[in-house]
């Protein structure tokens, strides 16, 4: 049982043996564990909260940029933390706990700190949240690629998103109506983050039930600097992967406009906590329901197809937003936006798992995540400045140009990795 093929066969046998248990554990984690992530990353509560604290578009962009900066700094650290480990679930759990501490920090800062320290602390905790999210993006995706075969992965991930979306939607509506509007604890937004912390911490415990077989092959431990020197060879070895992460970075530049969708809507109509809750619910429910559909489509057509379709839907949502001037219309637009933006993120995060071999998977995830978050950090600040200097509409059109560039690159230059005989999906290698 020492030959590589024998070790791989034994590994796949263990994966199949524990598939049902791992499937259910991931569903439980998705039901509650992703709630806080949804509420913080949704283009509603955090942008509105930041605008309330700072009163300027530039500050909203800078604060989001700090979150993306945190996400930029840590993926390579995450890769070197796990690529030599035969099991990675432990890293996912302790890092997930540190990520949730940042959500707690957002809540406590909002309740106990005075201005302007509240804004400074919020920016710091957003950066910390991004930092640990960057590590988790590598560790958790590696865990999923190990314990969930590719043929079952799309539907599971879509169902996870659906379950967490239902929870987040309920929390958003109740929080907007009963916490934000009523200014509970002296800061309704902070009270919302406190509820999210409790729910998402409970969900993290579900990962304790995951049974992870040891990897049949791992790399030797290495420093971040050593792995960075190997990047050029890694990128040259798979042009399809390189073009994919370039396209992902281009599309991510379109996220420069995301925090300003709700501020643009608030400029055109009166939106209180109740309306913000409804917009958040529309966004996450649409994101959740369509991710279930995106997952099923990905199982049949691949994540490349989902990447293209969802990106086109995201562009359509922004075009509709610029033509809508009543709340019901904006509610529908945020539903379309949830379907498109959520589908894009879903596909972008999972398409990377299908290039190359498992041995280099942590570094491929780190490369793709770092490139997109570097662009996101720059884009968030640029978006705030563009909105302040010009207009929201100008910002939206600039973002659309980047999104169209990503569509062209993936459509013309990235082959479907599942059907390309020169590559095997990482989950099968």
C-alpha positions in Angstrom: 0.0 0.0 0.0 3.0 2.3 -0.5 2.6 3.0 -4.2 1.1 6.4 -4.9 -1.9 4.9 -6.7 -2.6 2.5 -3.8 -2.5 5.4 -1.3 -4.8 7.4 -3.5 -7.2 4.5 -3.9 -7.3 4.0 -0.1 -7.9 7.8 0.3 -10.9 7.8 -2.1 -12.3 4.8 -0.3 -12.2 6.7 3.0 -13.8 9.7 1.3 -16.7 7.6 0.1 -17.1 5.9 3.4 -17.6 9.1 5.3 -19.4 11.1 2.6 -22.8 11.2 4.2 -21.5 12.3 7.5 -19.3 15.0 6.0 -22.1 16.1 3.7 -24.4 16.7 6.7 -21.6 18.4 8.7 -21.0 20.8 5.9 -24.8 21.5 5.6 -25.0 22.2 9.4 -22.0 24.6 9.1 -23.6 26.3 6.2 -27.0 26.8 7.9 -25.5 28.9 10.8 -21.8 29.3 10.2 -22.2 31.5 7.1 -24.8 33.8 8.6 -22.3 36.4 9.9 -20.3 36.3 6.6 -23.5 37.0 4.6 -24.5 39.9 6.8 -21.1 41.5 6.7 -20.4 40.9 3.0 -24.0 41.8 1.8 -24.0 45.3 0.1 -26.4 46.7 2.7 -25.7 46.8 6.4 -22.0 47.4 6.5 -21.9 50.2 3.8 -24.9 51.9 5.4 -23.3 51.6 8.8 -20.0 53.0 7.6 -21.7 55.9 5.8 -23.6 56.6 9.1 -20.3 56.7 11.0 -18.2 58.6 8.5 -20.6 60.5 6.3 -18.4 60.3 3.2 -18.1 57.9 0.2 -14.3 57.9 0.4 -14.4 56.5 4.0 -16.8 53.7 2.9 -14.4 52.7 0.1 -11.3 52.9 2.4 -13.0 50.8 5.1 -13.9 48.1 2.6 -10.5 48.4 1.1 -9.0 47.6 4.4 -11.1 44.4 4.6 -9.8 43.4 1.1 -6.3 44.3 2.2 -6.6 41.9 5.0 -7.8 39.2 2.6 -4.8 40.1 0.3 -2.2 39.6 3.0 -3.1 36.1 4.2 -3.8 33.5 1.4 -0.1 32.6 0.9 0.2 32.3 4.7 -2.8 30.0 4.6 -1.3 27.9 1.9 2.0 27.4 3.7 0.0 26.6 6.9 -1.8 23.7 5.4 0.0 22.3 2.3 2.3 20.1 4.4 -0.5 18.9 6.7 -2.2 15.6 6.0 -5.4 17.0 7.7 -6.5 20.6 7.5 -9.8 20.6 9.4 -8.1 21.8 12.6 -6.8 24.9 10.8 -10.3 25.6 9.5 -11.7 25.5 13.0 -9.2 27.6 14.9 -9.0 30.2 12.1 -12.8 30.2 11.8 -12.9 31.1 15.5 -10.5 34.0 15.1 -12.6 35.2 12.2 -15.7 35.2 14.4 -13.8 37.2 17.1 -13.7 40.1 14.5 -17.5 40.0 14.2 -17.7 40.2 18.0 -15.3 43.1 17.9 -17.5 45.0 15.4 -20.4 44.5 17.7 -18.7 45.6 21.0 -17.0 48.5 19.3 -20.3 49.8 18.1 -21.9 49.5 21.6 -19.1 50.7 23.9 -16.8 53.0 21.9 -17.5 56.7 21.3 -16.9 58.5 18.0 -14.5 58.7 16.2 -12.9 55.6 17.9 -15.9 53.6 16.8 -15.1 54.2 13.1 -11.4 53.4 13.6 -12.2 50.2 15.5 -14.7 49.2 12.8 -12.1 49.6 10.1 -9.6 47.6 12.2 -12.0 44.7 12.8 -13.0 44.7 9.1 -9.3 44.3 8.2 -8.9 41.5 10.8 -12.0 39.8 9.5 -10.5 40.0 6.0 -7.2 38.6 7.1 -8.6 35.5 8.7 -11.1 35.2 5.8 -8.1 35.0 3.4 -6.7 32.1 5.3 -10.1 30.4 5.6 -10.6 30.8 1.8 -7.6 28.5 1.4 -8.1 26.1 4.3 -11.8 25.5 3.9 -11.7 25.1 0.1 -8.9 22.6 0.6 -11.1 20.7 3.1 -14.0 20.7 0.7 -11.9 19.4 -2.2 -10.7 16.6 0.0 -13.9 15.3 1.6 -16.5 16.1 -1.0 -16.0 14.5 -4.5 -16.4 16.9 -7.4 -19.5 15.2 -8.7 -21.3 16.0 -5.5 -19.7 19.4 -4.7 -21.8 21.8 -6.7 -25.2 20.8 -5.3 -23.8 20.6 -1.7 -22.2 24.1 -1.9 -25.4 25.5 -3.4 -27.5 23.9 -0.7 -25.2 25.3 2.0 -25.6 28.8 0.5 -29.4 28.3 0.4 -29.6 27.3 4.1 -27.3 30.1 5.3 -29.2 32.5 3.1 -32.6 31.6 4.7 -31.0 32.2 8.2 -29.4 35.4 7.1 -32.6 36.7 5.5 -34.6 36.1 8.6 -32.0 37.8 10.8 -31.7 40.7 8.3 -35.5 41.4 8.3 -35.8 41.1 12.1 -32.6 43.1 12.7 -33.6 45.9 10.4 -37.0 46.2 11.9 -36.4 45.5 15.6 -32.8 46.3 16.1 -31.6 49.0 13.7 -34.8 51.1 13.6 -35.2 50.7 17.4 -31.5 51.4 18.0 -31.3 48.5 20.4 -28.2 48.6 22.8 -27.7 52.2 21.6 -26.5 50.9 18.2 -28.9 48.7 16.2 -26.2 47.8 13.7 -23.9 46.6 16.5 -26.7 44.6 18.0 -27.2 42.9 14.6 -23.5 42.0 14.5 -23.8 40.5 18.0 -26.6 38.2 16.9 -24.6 37.2 13.8 -21.7 36.3 16.0 -23.8 34.0 18.1 -25.3 32.2 15.2 -22.1 31.8 13.2 -20.1 30.6 16.2 -22.7 27.8 16.7 -22.3 26.9 13.1 -18.6 26.6 13.4 -19.0 23.8 15.9 -20.4 21.6 13.0 -16.9 21.2 11.6 -16.1 19.1 14.7 -18.1 16.3 13.1 -16.1 16.2 9.9 -14.1 13.0 9.3 -11.1 14.0 7.1 -8.9 11.2 5.8 -5.2 12.0 5.7 -4.0 13.3 2.4 -2.0 10.6 0.4 0.5 13.2 -0.7 1.6 16.5 0.8 4.5 18.9 0.3 7.4 19.5 2.6 7.0 22.4 5.0 8.2 25.7 3.4 8.3 29.4 4.0 6.1 31.8 2.3 9.1 33.4 0.5 10.1 30.0 -0.9 6.7 29.3 -2.3 6.5 32.8 -3.8 9.7 32.1 -5.8 7.9 29.0 -7.3 4.9 31.0 -8.6 6.2 31.8 -12.1 6.7 28.1 -12.8 3.3 27.3 -11.4 1.6 29.9 -13.6 3.5 28.8 -16.7 2.5 25.2 -16.2 -1.2 25.9 -16.8 -2.2 28.8 -19.0 -5.9 28.1 -18.5 -5.5 28.6 -14.7 -3.5 31.7 -15.3 -6.1 33.2 -17.5 -8.9 32.2 -15.1 -7.3 34.1 -12.2 -6.6 37.1 -14.4 -10.3 37.1 -15.4 -11.3 36.7 -11.8 -9.2 39.7 -10.9 -10.8 41.8 -13.6 -14.3 40.9 -12.5 -13.4 41.5 -8.9 -12.5 45.1 -9.9 -16.2 45.4 -10.6 -16.7 45.0 -6.8 -15.5 48.6 -6.4 -19.1 49.6 -7.0 -20.8 47.1 -4.7 -20.8 49.2 -1.4 -22.4 52.1 -3.3 -25.4 50.3 -4.7 -27.3 50.8 -1.4 -26.0 54.3 -0.9 -27.1 55.2 -4.4 -30.6 53.8 -3.6 -30.6 55.7 -0.3 -29.9 58.9 -2.3 -32.9 58.4 -4.4 -35.4 57.4 -1.8 -35.9 57.2 2.0 -34.4 53.9 3.3 -34.6 53.1 7.0 -33.6 50.0 9.0 -36.7 48.1 7.9 -36.0 48.8 4.2 -32.3 47.8 4.6 -33.4 44.6 6.2 -35.8 43.9 3.3 -33.0 44.6 0.7 -30.6 42.4 2.6 -33.2 39.6 2.7 -33.9 40.0 -1.0 -30.2 39.8 -1.8 -29.4 36.8 0.3 -32.6 34.8 -0.5 -32.0 35.3 -4.2 -28.3 34.5 -3.7 -29.2 31.4 -1.8 -32.0 30.0 -4.0 -30.0 30.7 -7.2 -26.8 29.2 -5.8 -28.7 26.0 -5.3 -29.5 26.2 -9.0 -26.0 27.3 -9.9 -24.7 24.3 -8.0 -26.9 21.9 -9.9 -25.8 23.6 -13.2 -22.2 23.3 -12.2 -22.5 19.6 -11.6 -23.8 19.3 -15.2 -22.1 22.1 -17.1 -19.1 23.0 -14.9 -18.3 26.1 -12.9 -16.9 27.9 -16.0 -20.4 28.1 -17.4 -21.8 29.4 -14.1 -19.0 32.0 -14.0 -20.1 33.4 -17.3 -23.8 33.3 -16.7 -23.6 34.8 -13.2 -21.3 37.6 -14.3 -23.7 38.6 -17.1 -26.6 38.6 -14.6 -24.6 40.8 -12.2 -24.1 43.4 -15.0 -27.8 43.3 -15.8 -28.7 44.0 -12.2 -26.5 47.2 -12.2 -28.1 48.4 -15.5 -31.5 47.9 -13.9 -30.5 49.7 -10.7 -29.6 52.8 -12.7 -33.1 52.8 -14.2 -35.1 52.2 -11.0 -36.4 54.9 -8.7 -39.0 53.2 -6.5 -38.4 50.8 -3.5 -40.2 47.8 -5.1 -38.0 48.1 -8.1 -34.9 48.4 -6.0 -36.0 45.3 -4.0 -36.3 43.4 -7.3 -32.9 44.7 -8.4 -31.2 43.5 -5.2 -32.7 40.1 -5.8 -31.2 40.0 -9.3 -28.0 41.3 -7.9 -27.9 38.6 -5.3 -28.3 36.0 -8.0 -25.6 37.4 -10.2 -23.0 38.6 -7.7 -23.5 35.5 -5.5 -23.3 33.2 -8.5 -20.1 34.9 -9.6 -18.4 34.5 -6.2 -19.7 30.9 -5.9 -18.2 30.0 -9.3 -14.9 31.9 -8.9 -14.2 30.3 -5.5 -14.9 26.7 -6.8 -13.5 26.8 -10.4 -10.0 27.1 -9.0 -10.4 23.6 -7.4 -10.6 22.0 -10.8 -7.2 23.0 -12.3 -4.1 20.9 -11.8 -3.2 18.4 -9.1 -4.1 18.3 -5.4 -0.4 18.7 -4.4 -0.3 22.3 -5.5 -4.0 23.1 -4.8 -3.4 25.3 -1.7 -1.0 27.5 -3.6 -3.3 27.8 -6.6 -6.1 28.9 -4.3 -3.8 31.4 -2.6 -2.7 32.8 -6.0 -6.2 33.3 -7.2 -7.5 34.7 -3.9 -4.5 37.0 -3.5 -4.8 38.4 -7.0 -8.5 39.1 -6.7 -8.2 40.6 -3.2 -5.3 42.8 -4.3 -7.5 44.2 -7.0 -10.5 44.4 -4.6 -8.4 46.5 -2.1 -7.3 48.9 -4.7 -10.8 48.9 -6.3 -12.6 49.7 -3.1 -10.5 52.8 -2.4 -10.7 53.8 -6.1 -14.5 53.3 -6.0 -14.9 55.6 -3.0 -12.8 58.3 -4.6 -14.7 58.0 -8.0 -18.0 58.2 -6.2 -16.9 61.3 -4.3 -15.2 63.0 -7.3 -17.7 62.1 -10.0 -20.9 60.2 -9.5 -22.3 56.8 -8.6 -23.4 56.3 -12.2 -19.9 56.9 -13.6 -18.5 54.5 -11.0 -21.0 51.8 -12.1 -20.1 52.1 -15.7 -16.4 51.9 -15.0 -17.0 48.7 -13.0 -19.1 47.2 -15.9 -16.2 47.7 -18.3 -14.0 45.5 -16.0 -16.7 42.9 -15.8 -17.1 42.8 -19.5 -13.4 42.3 -19.8 -13.6 39.2 -17.5 -16.4 37.8 -19.6 -14.3 38.0 -22.8 -11.3 36.4 -21.2 -13.1 33.4 -19.8 -15.3 32.9 -22.8 -12.5 33.0 -25.4 -9.4 31.9 -23.5 -10.3 29.5 -20.6 -11.3 26.0 -21.6 -13.6 23.9 -19.4 -11.1 22.1 -17.1 -13.3 19.1 -16.6 -13.3 18.2 -20.3 -9.8 19.3 -21.1 -7.7 16.1 -21.4 -4.5 17.9 -20.5 -5.8 18.6 -17.0 -7.3 16.5 -14.3 -9.5 18.1 -11.7 -7.7 18.6 -8.5 -10.2 16.5 -6.6 -9.3 13.5 -8.8 -5.5 13.8 -8.8 
